[in-house]
Amino acid sequence: MRIFILALDGVFDTGLTVLLDALGLANKFAAAQMGGALSFEVSIVGVRKKVKSGQGFAIPVQAIAPDSKPDWVIVPALNTGSPETLVPALGRRDVSQAMEQLRKWHAEGAHIAASCIGTFLLAEAGLLDHGEATTTWWLAPLFRQRYPNVRLDETRMLVPSGRVVTAGAAMGHLDLALWLVRKASPEVAAVVSRYLLADFRSSQAPYIIPNHLAQADPVIQRFERWARDHLKEGFSLEAAADALATSPRTLQRRCQAVLGKSPLSYFQDLRVERARSLVHGSDLDLDAIAVEVGYVDGATLGTLLRDRLGRGVRELRAELR
């Protein structure tokens, strides 16, 4: 399998090295277990002759030959963690050249993949239009507003959609590499994951910090503050809208546009976050925690925690041991 890793100036160091290490280990174990029947031929390519990482290290990129035919092209993240730095980066000349090259490879039949902020390049190039995708969770509001033709679900760790695959934030690069290896050999992928102490993860939801998402929009910020003050009460869309001096319909629209969910769903996210904090930081039993976040009994809260986080109270408390 011929894989190109497309490195741009300011590439996220960890993302690039994780991809190289995971695929390199896969080759090593495939040679030992399968006699070399599985092989990942990995090349770092660039649209510029000289590329530096986000930390300032020189990246040894190869020039892209006009007749190059990769099976897969992977776009690691840029080292730009905020909208203020990301949006200007998307307008760079080398980024535009990279997007043009990605469109060409895709049209010729190559599979394209990206993780974290690299997913923005795929969306900007139009390769995600009318398909499903995930992205780095804290920039999901920007992604959702900038690319309305993409069906975004930032709670998922990895989303295949046609010949394009997107993965989640930061260490999502590792999830992407393991997914590629697993498609070729589940046995080799299992060994690589054990050597790297990396489990196969399906969700980013346990890592999402709700108030970081709220900062993307002033109305949502005010709604978040109101919601935190009313977690013990039953949710009322009308009461929330009235407190924010807006209409229920406007609040619904803003939540959907920025967060991709209803006000009630976001309210439940805040309840889950608060409950998780109490599970970690207090000796309260589940029924007492349920009261603190507005549920009548611990069973209902326990079900919500497991649905949202994939773990129950015992597992959450065990995280701190």
C-alpha positions in Angstrom: 0.0 0.0 0.0 1.5 3.3 -1.1 0.8 6.1 1.4 1.7 9.8 1.0 1.8 11.9 4.1 1.3 15.5 2.8 3.3 17.8 5.2 2.7 21.5 5.1 4.8 24.2 6.7 3.9 24.3 10.4 2.7 20.7 10.5 1.7 19.4 14.0 4.8 17.6 15.2 3.0 14.9 17.2 0.5 14.2 14.5 3.2 13.6 11.9 5.4 11.5 14.1 2.5 9.4 15.5 1.5 8.5 11.9 5.1 7.5 11.0 5.7 5.5 14.2 2.4 3.6 14.0 2.9 2.7 10.3 6.6 1.9 10.9 5.7 -0.5 13.7 3.0 -2.1 11.5 5.7 -2.8 8.9 7.9 -4.3 11.5 5.3 -6.7 12.9 3.9 -7.6 9.5 7.4 -8.7 8.4 7.8 -10.8 11.5 4.2 -12.3 11.5 3.4 -12.4 7.8 6.7 -12.6 6.1 6.4 -9.1 4.6 3.1 -9.9 2.9 1.8 -6.6 4.3 3.8 -3.5 3.6 3.1 0.2 4.0 5.3 2.2 1.6 5.2 5.6 3.4 6.6 8.8 1.9 6.5 12.4 3.3 5.7 14.7 0.4 5.3 18.4 0.2 4.3 21.2 -2.2 7.3 23.2 -1.1 11.0 22.0 -1.2 11.5 23.0 2.4 9.0 22.4 5.2 9.4 23.1 8.9 7.2 21.6 11.7 5.3 23.7 14.1 8.2 23.3 16.5 10.7 24.5 13.9 12.2 21.2 12.9 13.1 20.6 9.2 10.9 18.0 7.6 12.6 16.0 4.8 9.8 16.1 2.2 9.9 14.6 -1.3 8.8 16.5 -4.3 5.5 15.4 -5.8 6.0 13.8 -9.2 3.4 14.6 -11.8 2.6 10.9 -12.4 2.6 9.9 -8.7 -0.2 7.4 -7.9 -0.7 7.0 -4.1 -3.2 4.6 -2.7 -3.8 6.8 0.3 -2.9 10.4 1.1 -2.9 11.5 4.7 -3.0 15.2 5.8 -1.7 15.8 9.3 -2.9 18.8 11.3 -1.4 22.2 11.1 -0.1 23.6 14.4 -2.9 26.2 14.5 -5.2 25.6 17.5 -7.6 28.6 17.3 -9.8 30.2 14.7 -7.7 33.3 14.7 -4.7 31.4 13.4 -6.4 28.7 11.4 -8.5 30.8 9.1 -5.6 32.9 7.8 -3.6 29.6 7.4 -6.3 28.2 5.1 -5.6 31.1 2.7 -1.9 30.5 2.4 -0.5 29.8 -1.1 1.0 26.5 -0.2 -2.3 25.4 1.4 -4.1 26.3 -1.8 -1.6 24.3 -3.8 -2.0 21.3 -1.4 -5.8 21.5 -1.8 -5.5 21.5 -5.6 -3.2 18.4 -5.4 -5.7 16.7 -3.1 -8.5 17.2 -5.5 -6.3 15.8 -8.3 -5.4 12.7 -6.4 -9.0 12.1 -5.3 -10.2 12.5 -8.9 -7.6 9.9 -9.9 -9.0 7.4 -7.4 -6.8 7.9 -4.3 -8.2 7.6 -0.8 -7.8 10.8 1.2 -7.6 11.0 5.1 -7.0 13.7 7.6 -7.1 14.1 11.3 -7.6 17.1 13.7 -7.1 20.4 11.9 -6.1 18.6 8.7 -9.8 17.9 8.2 -10.3 21.6 7.5 -8.1 21.3 4.4 -10.3 18.5 3.1 -13.5 20.5 3.8 -12.0 23.7 2.2 -11.1 21.7 -0.9 -14.7 20.5 -1.2 -13.8 16.8 -0.6 -16.2 16.5 2.3 -19.3 18.2 0.7 -22.5 16.2 1.2 -20.7 13.6 3.2 -20.1 12.8 6.9 -17.1 14.0 8.8 -15.6 14.6 12.2 -12.9 17.1 13.3 -11.1 18.4 16.2 -13.8 18.9 18.8 -13.0 22.4 20.0 -13.2 23.8 16.5 -16.4 22.1 15.6 -18.5 25.3 15.8 -16.1 27.0 13.3 -16.2 23.9 11.0 -20.0 23.7 11.2 -20.4 27.4 10.3 -17.8 27.4 7.6 -18.8 24.1 5.9 -22.6 23.8 6.0 -22.7 21.2 3.3 -20.8 18.7 5.5 -22.7 16.5 8.0 -20.4 17.0 11.0 -20.4 14.8 14.1 -17.5 15.8 16.3 -18.5 13.2 18.9 -17.1 10.5 16.6 -13.4 9.6 16.6 -13.3 8.4 13.1 -15.7 8.8 10.1 -15.2 7.0 6.8 -17.3 8.6 4.0 -16.8 7.3 0.5 -13.1 7.5 -0.3 -12.4 10.1 2.4 -11.8 9.4 6.1 -11.6 12.0 8.9 -10.4 11.6 12.4 -10.6 13.6 15.6 -8.4 15.9 17.6 -4.6 15.6 18.2 -4.1 11.9 19.0 -6.8 11.1 16.6 -3.8 10.8 14.2 -3.0 7.5 16.0 -6.6 6.3 15.7 -6.4 7.0 12.0 -3.2 5.1 11.6 -4.5 2.1 13.6 -7.7 2.2 11.5 -5.6 2.0 8.3 -3.5 -0.9 9.6 -6.6 -2.7 10.8 -8.2 -2.5 7.4 -5.1 -4.4 6.1 -4.6 -6.7 9.0 -6.6 -6.8 12.3 -3.9 -9.0 13.9 -1.1 -6.5 13.1 -3.2 -3.6 14.3 -3.9 -5.3 17.6 -0.2 -5.8 18.2 0.7 -2.2 17.3 -2.0 -0.9 19.6 -0.7 -2.9 22.5 2.9 -1.8 21.9 1.7 1.9 21.8 -0.7 1.4 24.8 -3.5 2.7 22.5 -7.0 1.4 22.6 -9.3 1.6 19.6 -11.6 4.5 20.4 -14.9 5.2 18.7 -15.8 8.5 20.4 -14.4 11.9 21.3 -17.4 12.7 23.5 -15.7 12.0 26.8 -13.0 14.6 26.0 -15.3 17.4 24.9 -15.5 20.4 27.2 -18.9 22.1 26.7 -17.9 25.6 27.8 -15.1 25.7 25.2 -17.7 25.1 22.5 -19.9 27.9 23.9 -17.2 30.5 23.5 -17.7 30.4 19.7 -20.9 32.5 19.9 -22.1 35.2 22.4 -25.7 33.9 22.5 -24.5 30.3 23.3 -22.1 31.8 26.0 -25.0 33.5 27.7 -27.1 30.3 27.4 -24.3 28.2 28.9 -24.0 30.6 32.0 -27.8 30.5 32.4 -27.9 26.7 32.1 -25.1 26.2 34.7 -27.2 28.2 37.2 -30.2 26.1 36.6 -28.9 22.5 36.4 -31.0 21.4 39.4 -34.2 22.6 37.7 -36.1 21.0 34.9 -35.1 22.5 31.6 -37.5 25.0 30.0 -36.7 26.4 26.6 -39.1 29.3 27.1 -37.5 30.2 30.5 -34.0 30.1 28.9 -35.0 32.2 25.9 -36.8 34.7 28.2 -33.7 35.0 30.4 -31.6 35.7 27.3 -34.0 38.2 25.9 -34.5 36.2 22.8 -37.1 33.9 21.3 -37.2 30.1 21.7 -36.9 29.7 18.0 -33.8 31.9 17.8 -32.2 30.0 20.6 -33.0 26.7 18.9 -31.5 28.0 15.6 -28.3 29.3 17.3 -27.7 26.1 19.2 -28.2 24.0 16.0 -26.0 26.3 13.9 -23.1 26.5 16.4 -23.3 23.2 18.4 -25.2 21.0 16.0 -27.7 20.1 18.7 -30.7 21.4 20.5 -30.6 23.5 23.7 -31.9 20.6 25.7 -29.1 18.3 24.4 -26.5 20.9 25.3 -28.2 21.4 28.7 -27.8 17.6 29.2 -24.1 17.9 28.2 -23.6 20.3 31.0 -25.4 18.0 33.5 -23.1 15.2 32.4 -20.0 17.3 32.8 -21.1 18.4 36.3 -22.0 14.9 37.3 -18.7 13.6 36.1 -16.9 16.3 38.1 -18.8 15.2 41.3 -18.1 11.5 40.6 -14.4 12.4 40.4 -14.2 15.0 43.2 -16.7 14.0 45.9 -17.8 11.1 48.0 -21.5 11.6 47.1 -23.4 8.5 46.0 -25.1 8.5 42.6 -28.5 9.4 44.0 -27.1 12.5 45.7 -25.2 13.5 42.5 -28.4 13.1 40.6 -30.1 15.6 42.8 -27.3 18.1 42.2 -27.8 18.0 38.5 -31.5 17.9 38.4 -32.5 14.2 38.2 -34.8 12.4 40.5 -32.8 9.3 40.9 -29.4 7.9 40.3 -30.5 5.2 37.8 -31.6 7.8 35.2 -28.3 9.7 35.6 -26.3 6.5 35.4 -27.9 5.6 32.1 -27.2 9.1 30.8 -23.5 8.9 31.9 -23.1 5.5 30.2 -24.8 6.7 27.0 -22.8 9.9 26.7 -19.4 8.8 28.1 -19.4 5.1 27.5 -18.6 4.5 31.2 -20.6 4.1 34.4 -19.9 5.5 37.8 -17.5 2.7 38.8 -15.4 3.1 35.7 -15.3 6.9 36.1 -14.2 6.6 39.7 -11.6 4.0 38.7 -10.0 6.5 36.4 -8.5 8.3 39.4 -7.0 5.3 41.1 
